[in-house]
Amino acid sequence: MSEIPPLDLPPRKNADLGTRAVVGVALIAIAAAALWFGGFAFWLLVTIAALIMMHEWGGLHGASVWHKRLAQYALMVPLSIMAPIAAGPSFLALGLIGAAAFFIAIVTRNGMLGVGAAYVGLPVLALLVLREAPDGRLLAFWAMALVWATDIAAYFAGRAIGGPKLMPVVSPNKTWAGLGGGVVGATLFAIALTPYGLPLPLVIATPLLAVLAQAGDLYESWLKRRAGVKDSSNILPGHGGVLDRLDGLVPVAPVAMLVLLLLQ
């Protein structure tokens, strides 16, 4: 990992807390409704999120407007195949994600823009696989909400305990205590889901996934610092971009899908 220049940008002011709260509640409500209904509604939500994330990824890697648009068009091919009225989430979609990544990298001569297709497309495939599985509502909710539980517990543990910084050059506010608190919080959340049918192997896998969620957060923080920006975009008032909100879910969803497939 190369050295990252300091990013001296002012933190969000307390005046933004009201906006952040309203937008946060709205996002949770939309995600919960789409997750509950599944099918086309869930596919549409994750597809819209993926296309926005692809645009934001391109911005973090210096892509032109045309190249970002091209990347979105290419990614739309596997996303469309994953629709309920098409093939759905399958090995065909996985192959098309790889093809889209290769096409984007070759045409734009920007390898990292091509990587973005996999970075964005694989979590979509994983979430759709989880949602379409037996007990799909529970499984997809577990994968998504364990990230939220990790973030919330890490925030409060970090503030209450403090101590050594986790990776101060990348994210000055994250601490080892916060990481530990996040792992504990996510694990307790998974245990709370066992009466509703969450399999024990998924509970056991939750601490690892919590660490992955924090790693995904750190990776996106590194990308933003390297690009010299505070947020991936300003599409979500008070929250930044979609990448900023889903950076922890990006690595968690594919691994959660793999764990589920190994259990079958």
C-alpha positions as CSV (number, residue, x, y, z in Angstrom):
1,M,0.0,0.0,0.0
2,S,1.5,3.3,-1.1
3,E,1.9,6.3,1.2
4,I,-1.2,8.4,1.3
5,P,-1.1,12.2,1.5
6,P,-2.9,13.8,4.4
7,L,-6.4,14.8,3.7
8,D,-7.3,17.9,5.7
9,L,-11.0,18.3,5.3
10,P,-13.3,19.7,7.9
11,P,-15.6,17.1,9.6
12,R,-19.3,17.2,9.2
13,K,-20.9,19.6,11.6
14,N,-23.5,18.7,14.2
15,A,-26.0,20.7,12.1
16,D,-25.8,17.8,9.6
17,L,-27.0,15.3,12.2
18,G,-30.7,15.9,11.6
19,T,-30.2,15.4,7.8
20,R,-28.1,12.3,8.4
21,A,-30.8,10.8,10.7
22,V,-33.6,11.5,8.3
23,V,-31.7,10.1,5.3
24,G,-30.5,7.2,7.3
25,V,-34.0,6.2,8.4
26,A,-35.3,6.5,4.8
27,L,-32.5,4.3,3.5
28,I,-33.2,1.6,6.1
29,A,-36.9,1.7,5.3
30,I,-36.3,1.4,1.5
31,A,-33.8,-1.5,2.0
32,A,-36.1,-3.3,4.5
33,A,-39.1,-3.0,2.1
34,A,-37.1,-4.3,-0.9
35,L,-35.7,-7.1,1.2
36,W,-39.1,-8.1,2.4
37,F,-40.7,-8.3,-1.0
38,G,-37.7,-9.8,-2.7
39,G,-38.0,-10.6,-6.4
40,F,-38.0,-7.6,-8.8
41,A,-38.1,-5.0,-6.0
42,F,-34.9,-6.3,-4.4
43,W,-33.2,-6.7,-7.8
44,L,-34.1,-3.2,-8.8
45,L,-32.7,-1.7,-5.5
46,V,-29.4,-3.5,-5.7
47,T,-29.1,-2.7,-9.4
48,I,-29.6,1.0,-8.9
49,A,-27.1,1.0,-6.1
50,A,-24.6,-0.9,-8.2
51,L,-24.8,1.5,-11.1
52,I,-24.3,4.5,-8.8
53,M,-21.4,2.7,-7.1
54,M,-19.8,2.1,-10.5
55,H,-20.0,5.8,-11.3
56,E,-18.4,6.6,-7.9
57,W,-15.7,4.0,-8.3
58,G,-14.8,5.6,-11.7
59,G,-14.6,9.0,-10.0
60,L,-12.2,7.6,-7.4
61,H,-9.9,6.3,-10.2
62,G,-9.8,9.3,-12.4
63,A,-12.1,8.0,-15.1
64,S,-13.7,10.5,-17.6
65,V,-17.4,11.0,-17.8
66,W,-17.6,9.0,-20.9
67,H,-15.6,6.1,-19.5
68,K,-17.8,6.0,-16.3
69,R,-20.9,5.9,-18.5
70,L,-19.4,3.1,-20.6
71,A,-18.6,1.1,-17.5
72,Q,-22.2,1.5,-16.3
73,Y,-23.5,0.3,-19.7
74,A,-21.2,-2.7,-19.6
75,L,-22.1,-3.6,-16.0
76,M,-25.8,-3.4,-16.9
77,V,-25.4,-6.6,-19.0
78,P,-24.7,-8.9,-16.1
79,L,-27.1,-6.9,-13.8
80,S,-29.9,-7.4,-16.4
81,I,-29.2,-11.1,-16.6
82,M,-29.7,-11.4,-12.8
83,A,-33.2,-10.0,-13.1
84,P,-36.0,-12.3,-12.0
85,I,-37.5,-12.2,-15.5
86,A,-34.1,-13.3,-17.0
87,A,-31.7,-16.0,-15.9
88,G,-31.4,-14.7,-12.3
89,P,-28.3,-14.9,-10.2
90,S,-26.2,-17.8,-11.7
91,F,-22.9,-18.9,-13.1
92,L,-23.9,-17.1,-16.3
93,A,-24.1,-13.8,-14.4
94,L,-20.7,-14.6,-12.8
95,G,-19.1,-15.1,-16.2
96,L,-20.7,-11.9,-17.6
97,I,-19.3,-9.9,-14.6
98,G,-15.9,-11.1,-15.5
99,A,-16.5,-10.3,-19.2
100,A,-17.7,-6.9,-18.3
101,A,-14.6,-6.2,-16.2
102,F,-12.3,-7.3,-19.0
103,F,-14.2,-5.3,-21.6
104,I,-14.1,-2.1,-19.5
105,A,-10.4,-2.5,-18.8
106,I,-9.5,-3.1,-22.4
107,V,-11.7,-0.4,-24.0
108,T,-10.9,2.4,-21.4
109,R,-7.3,1.3,-20.8
110,N,-8.0,1.7,-17.1
111,G,-7.5,-1.6,-15.3
112,M,-8.9,-0.3,-12.0
113,L,-12.1,0.8,-13.8
114,G,-12.5,-2.8,-14.9
115,V,-11.8,-4.1,-11.4
116,G,-14.7,-1.9,-10.4
117,A,-17.2,-4.1,-12.3
118,A,-16.2,-7.0,-10.1
119,Y,-16.0,-4.9,-7.0
120,V,-19.6,-3.8,-7.6
121,G,-21.1,-6.8,-9.4
122,L,-20.1,-9.6,-7.1
123,P,-21.9,-8.2,-4.1
124,V,-25.0,-7.8,-6.1
125,L,-24.8,-11.5,-7.3
126,A,-24.2,-12.6,-3.7
127,L,-27.1,-10.7,-2.2
128,L,-29.5,-12.0,-4.9
129,V,-28.3,-15.6,-4.3
130,L,-28.8,-15.1,-0.5
131,R,-32.3,-13.6,-1.0
132,E,-33.4,-16.4,-3.3
133,A,-32.2,-19.2,-1.0
134,P,-34.6,-21.0,1.4
135,D,-35.1,-18.6,4.3
136,G,-33.8,-15.9,2.0
137,R,-35.2,-13.0,3.9
138,L,-33.3,-14.1,7.0
139,L,-30.1,-14.8,5.2
140,A,-30.0,-11.6,3.3
141,F,-31.0,-9.6,6.4
142,W,-28.2,-11.3,8.3
143,A,-25.5,-10.5,5.7
144,M,-26.7,-6.8,5.4
145,A,-27.4,-6.1,9.1
146,L,-24.3,-7.7,10.5
147,V,-22.4,-4.9,8.7
148,W,-24.6,-2.3,10.4
149,A,-24.2,-4.0,13.7
150,T,-20.4,-4.0,13.3
151,D,-20.3,-0.3,12.4
152,I,-22.6,0.8,15.3
153,A,-20.8,-1.3,17.9
154,A,-17.4,-0.3,16.6
155,Y,-18.4,3.4,16.8
156,F,-19.5,3.2,20.4
157,A,-16.7,0.9,21.6
158,G,-14.1,3.2,19.9
159,R,-15.5,6.3,21.6
160,A,-15.9,4.6,25.0
161,I,-12.6,2.8,25.2
162,G,-10.3,4.7,22.8
163,G,-6.8,3.4,22.7
164,P,-4.4,2.6,19.9
165,K,-5.4,3.6,16.4
166,L,-6.2,0.8,13.9
167,M,-4.8,2.4,10.8
168,P,-4.4,6.2,11.5
169,V,-2.9,7.1,8.1
170,V,-6.1,5.8,6.4
171,S,-8.8,6.3,9.0
172,P,-7.7,8.4,12.0
173,N,-10.8,7.7,14.0
174,K,-10.8,3.9,13.9
175,T,-9.2,2.0,16.9
176,W,-8.4,-1.5,17.8
177,A,-11.0,-1.3,20.5
178,G,-13.6,-0.3,18.0
179,L,-12.7,-3.3,15.8
180,G,-13.1,-5.6,18.8
181,G,-16.3,-4.0,19.8
182,G,-17.6,-4.3,16.2
183,V,-16.8,-8.0,16.1
184,V,-18.5,-8.6,19.5
185,G,-21.6,-6.6,18.4
186,A,-22.0,-8.4,15.1
187,T,-21.6,-11.8,16.9
188,L,-24.2,-10.9,19.5
189,F,-26.5,-9.8,16.6
190,A,-26.0,-13.2,14.9
191,I,-26.7,-15.1,18.1
192,A,-29.9,-13.1,18.5
193,L,-31.0,-14.4,15.1
194,T,-30.6,-18.1,16.0
195,P,-34.1,-18.5,17.4
196,Y,-35.4,-17.4,14.0
197,G,-33.5,-20.1,12.2
198,L,-30.0,-18.7,11.5
199,P,-27.7,-21.7,11.1
200,L,-24.9,-22.1,13.6
201,P,-22.2,-22.2,11.0
202,L,-23.3,-18.7,9.9
203,V,-23.1,-17.5,13.5
204,I,-19.6,-18.9,13.7
205,A,-18.6,-17.2,10.5
206,T,-20.0,-13.8,11.7
207,P,-16.8,-12.6,13.5
208,L,-14.7,-13.1,10.4
209,L,-17.3,-11.2,8.3
210,A,-17.3,-8.4,10.9
211,V,-13.5,-8.1,10.4
212,L,-14.1,-8.1,6.6
213,A,-16.7,-5.3,7.0
214,Q,-14.1,-3.1,8.7
215,A,-11.5,-4.0,6.1
216,G,-13.9,-2.9,3.4
217,D,-14.4,0.4,5.2
218,L,-10.7,0.9,5.5
219,Y,-10.1,0.1,1.8
220,E,-12.6,2.6,0.6
221,S,-11.2,5.2,3.0
222,W,-7.8,4.5,1.5
223,L,-9.2,5.0,-2.0
224,K,-10.8,8.3,-1.0
225,R,-7.6,9.6,0.6
226,R,-5.6,8.7,-2.5
227,A,-8.1,10.5,-4.6
228,G,-8.1,13.5,-2.3
229,V,-11.8,13.5,-1.5
230,K,-13.8,13.1,1.7
231,D,-16.8,11.2,0.1
232,S,-17.2,9.1,-3.0
233,S,-20.0,11.5,-4.0
234,N,-22.7,13.7,-2.5
235,I,-25.8,11.8,-3.7
236,L,-26.9,11.1,-0.1
237,P,-27.3,14.3,1.9
238,G,-25.2,14.1,5.1
239,H,-23.9,10.6,4.2
240,G,-21.8,11.1,1.0
241,G,-22.0,8.4,-1.7
242,V,-23.5,4.9,-2.0
243,L,-20.0,3.5,-1.8
244,D,-19.5,5.2,1.5
245,R,-22.6,3.5,2.9
246,L,-22.0,0.0,1.4
247,D,-18.2,-0.3,1.6
248,G,-18.4,-2.9,4.4
249,L,-21.0,-4.9,2.6
250,V,-18.9,-5.2,-0.6
251,P,-16.5,-7.9,0.8
252,V,-19.1,-9.4,3.3
253,A,-21.8,-10.4,0.8
254,P,-19.6,-12.6,-1.5
255,V,-18.0,-14.4,1.5
256,A,-21.4,-14.9,3.1
257,M,-22.7,-16.4,-0.2
258,L,-19.7,-18.8,-0.3
259,V,-20.3,-19.9,3.3
260,L,-23.9,-20.6,2.5
261,L,-23.0,-22.5,-0.7
262,L,-20.5,-24.7,1.3
263,L,-23.3,-25.6,3.7
264,Q,-25.6,-26.8,0.9
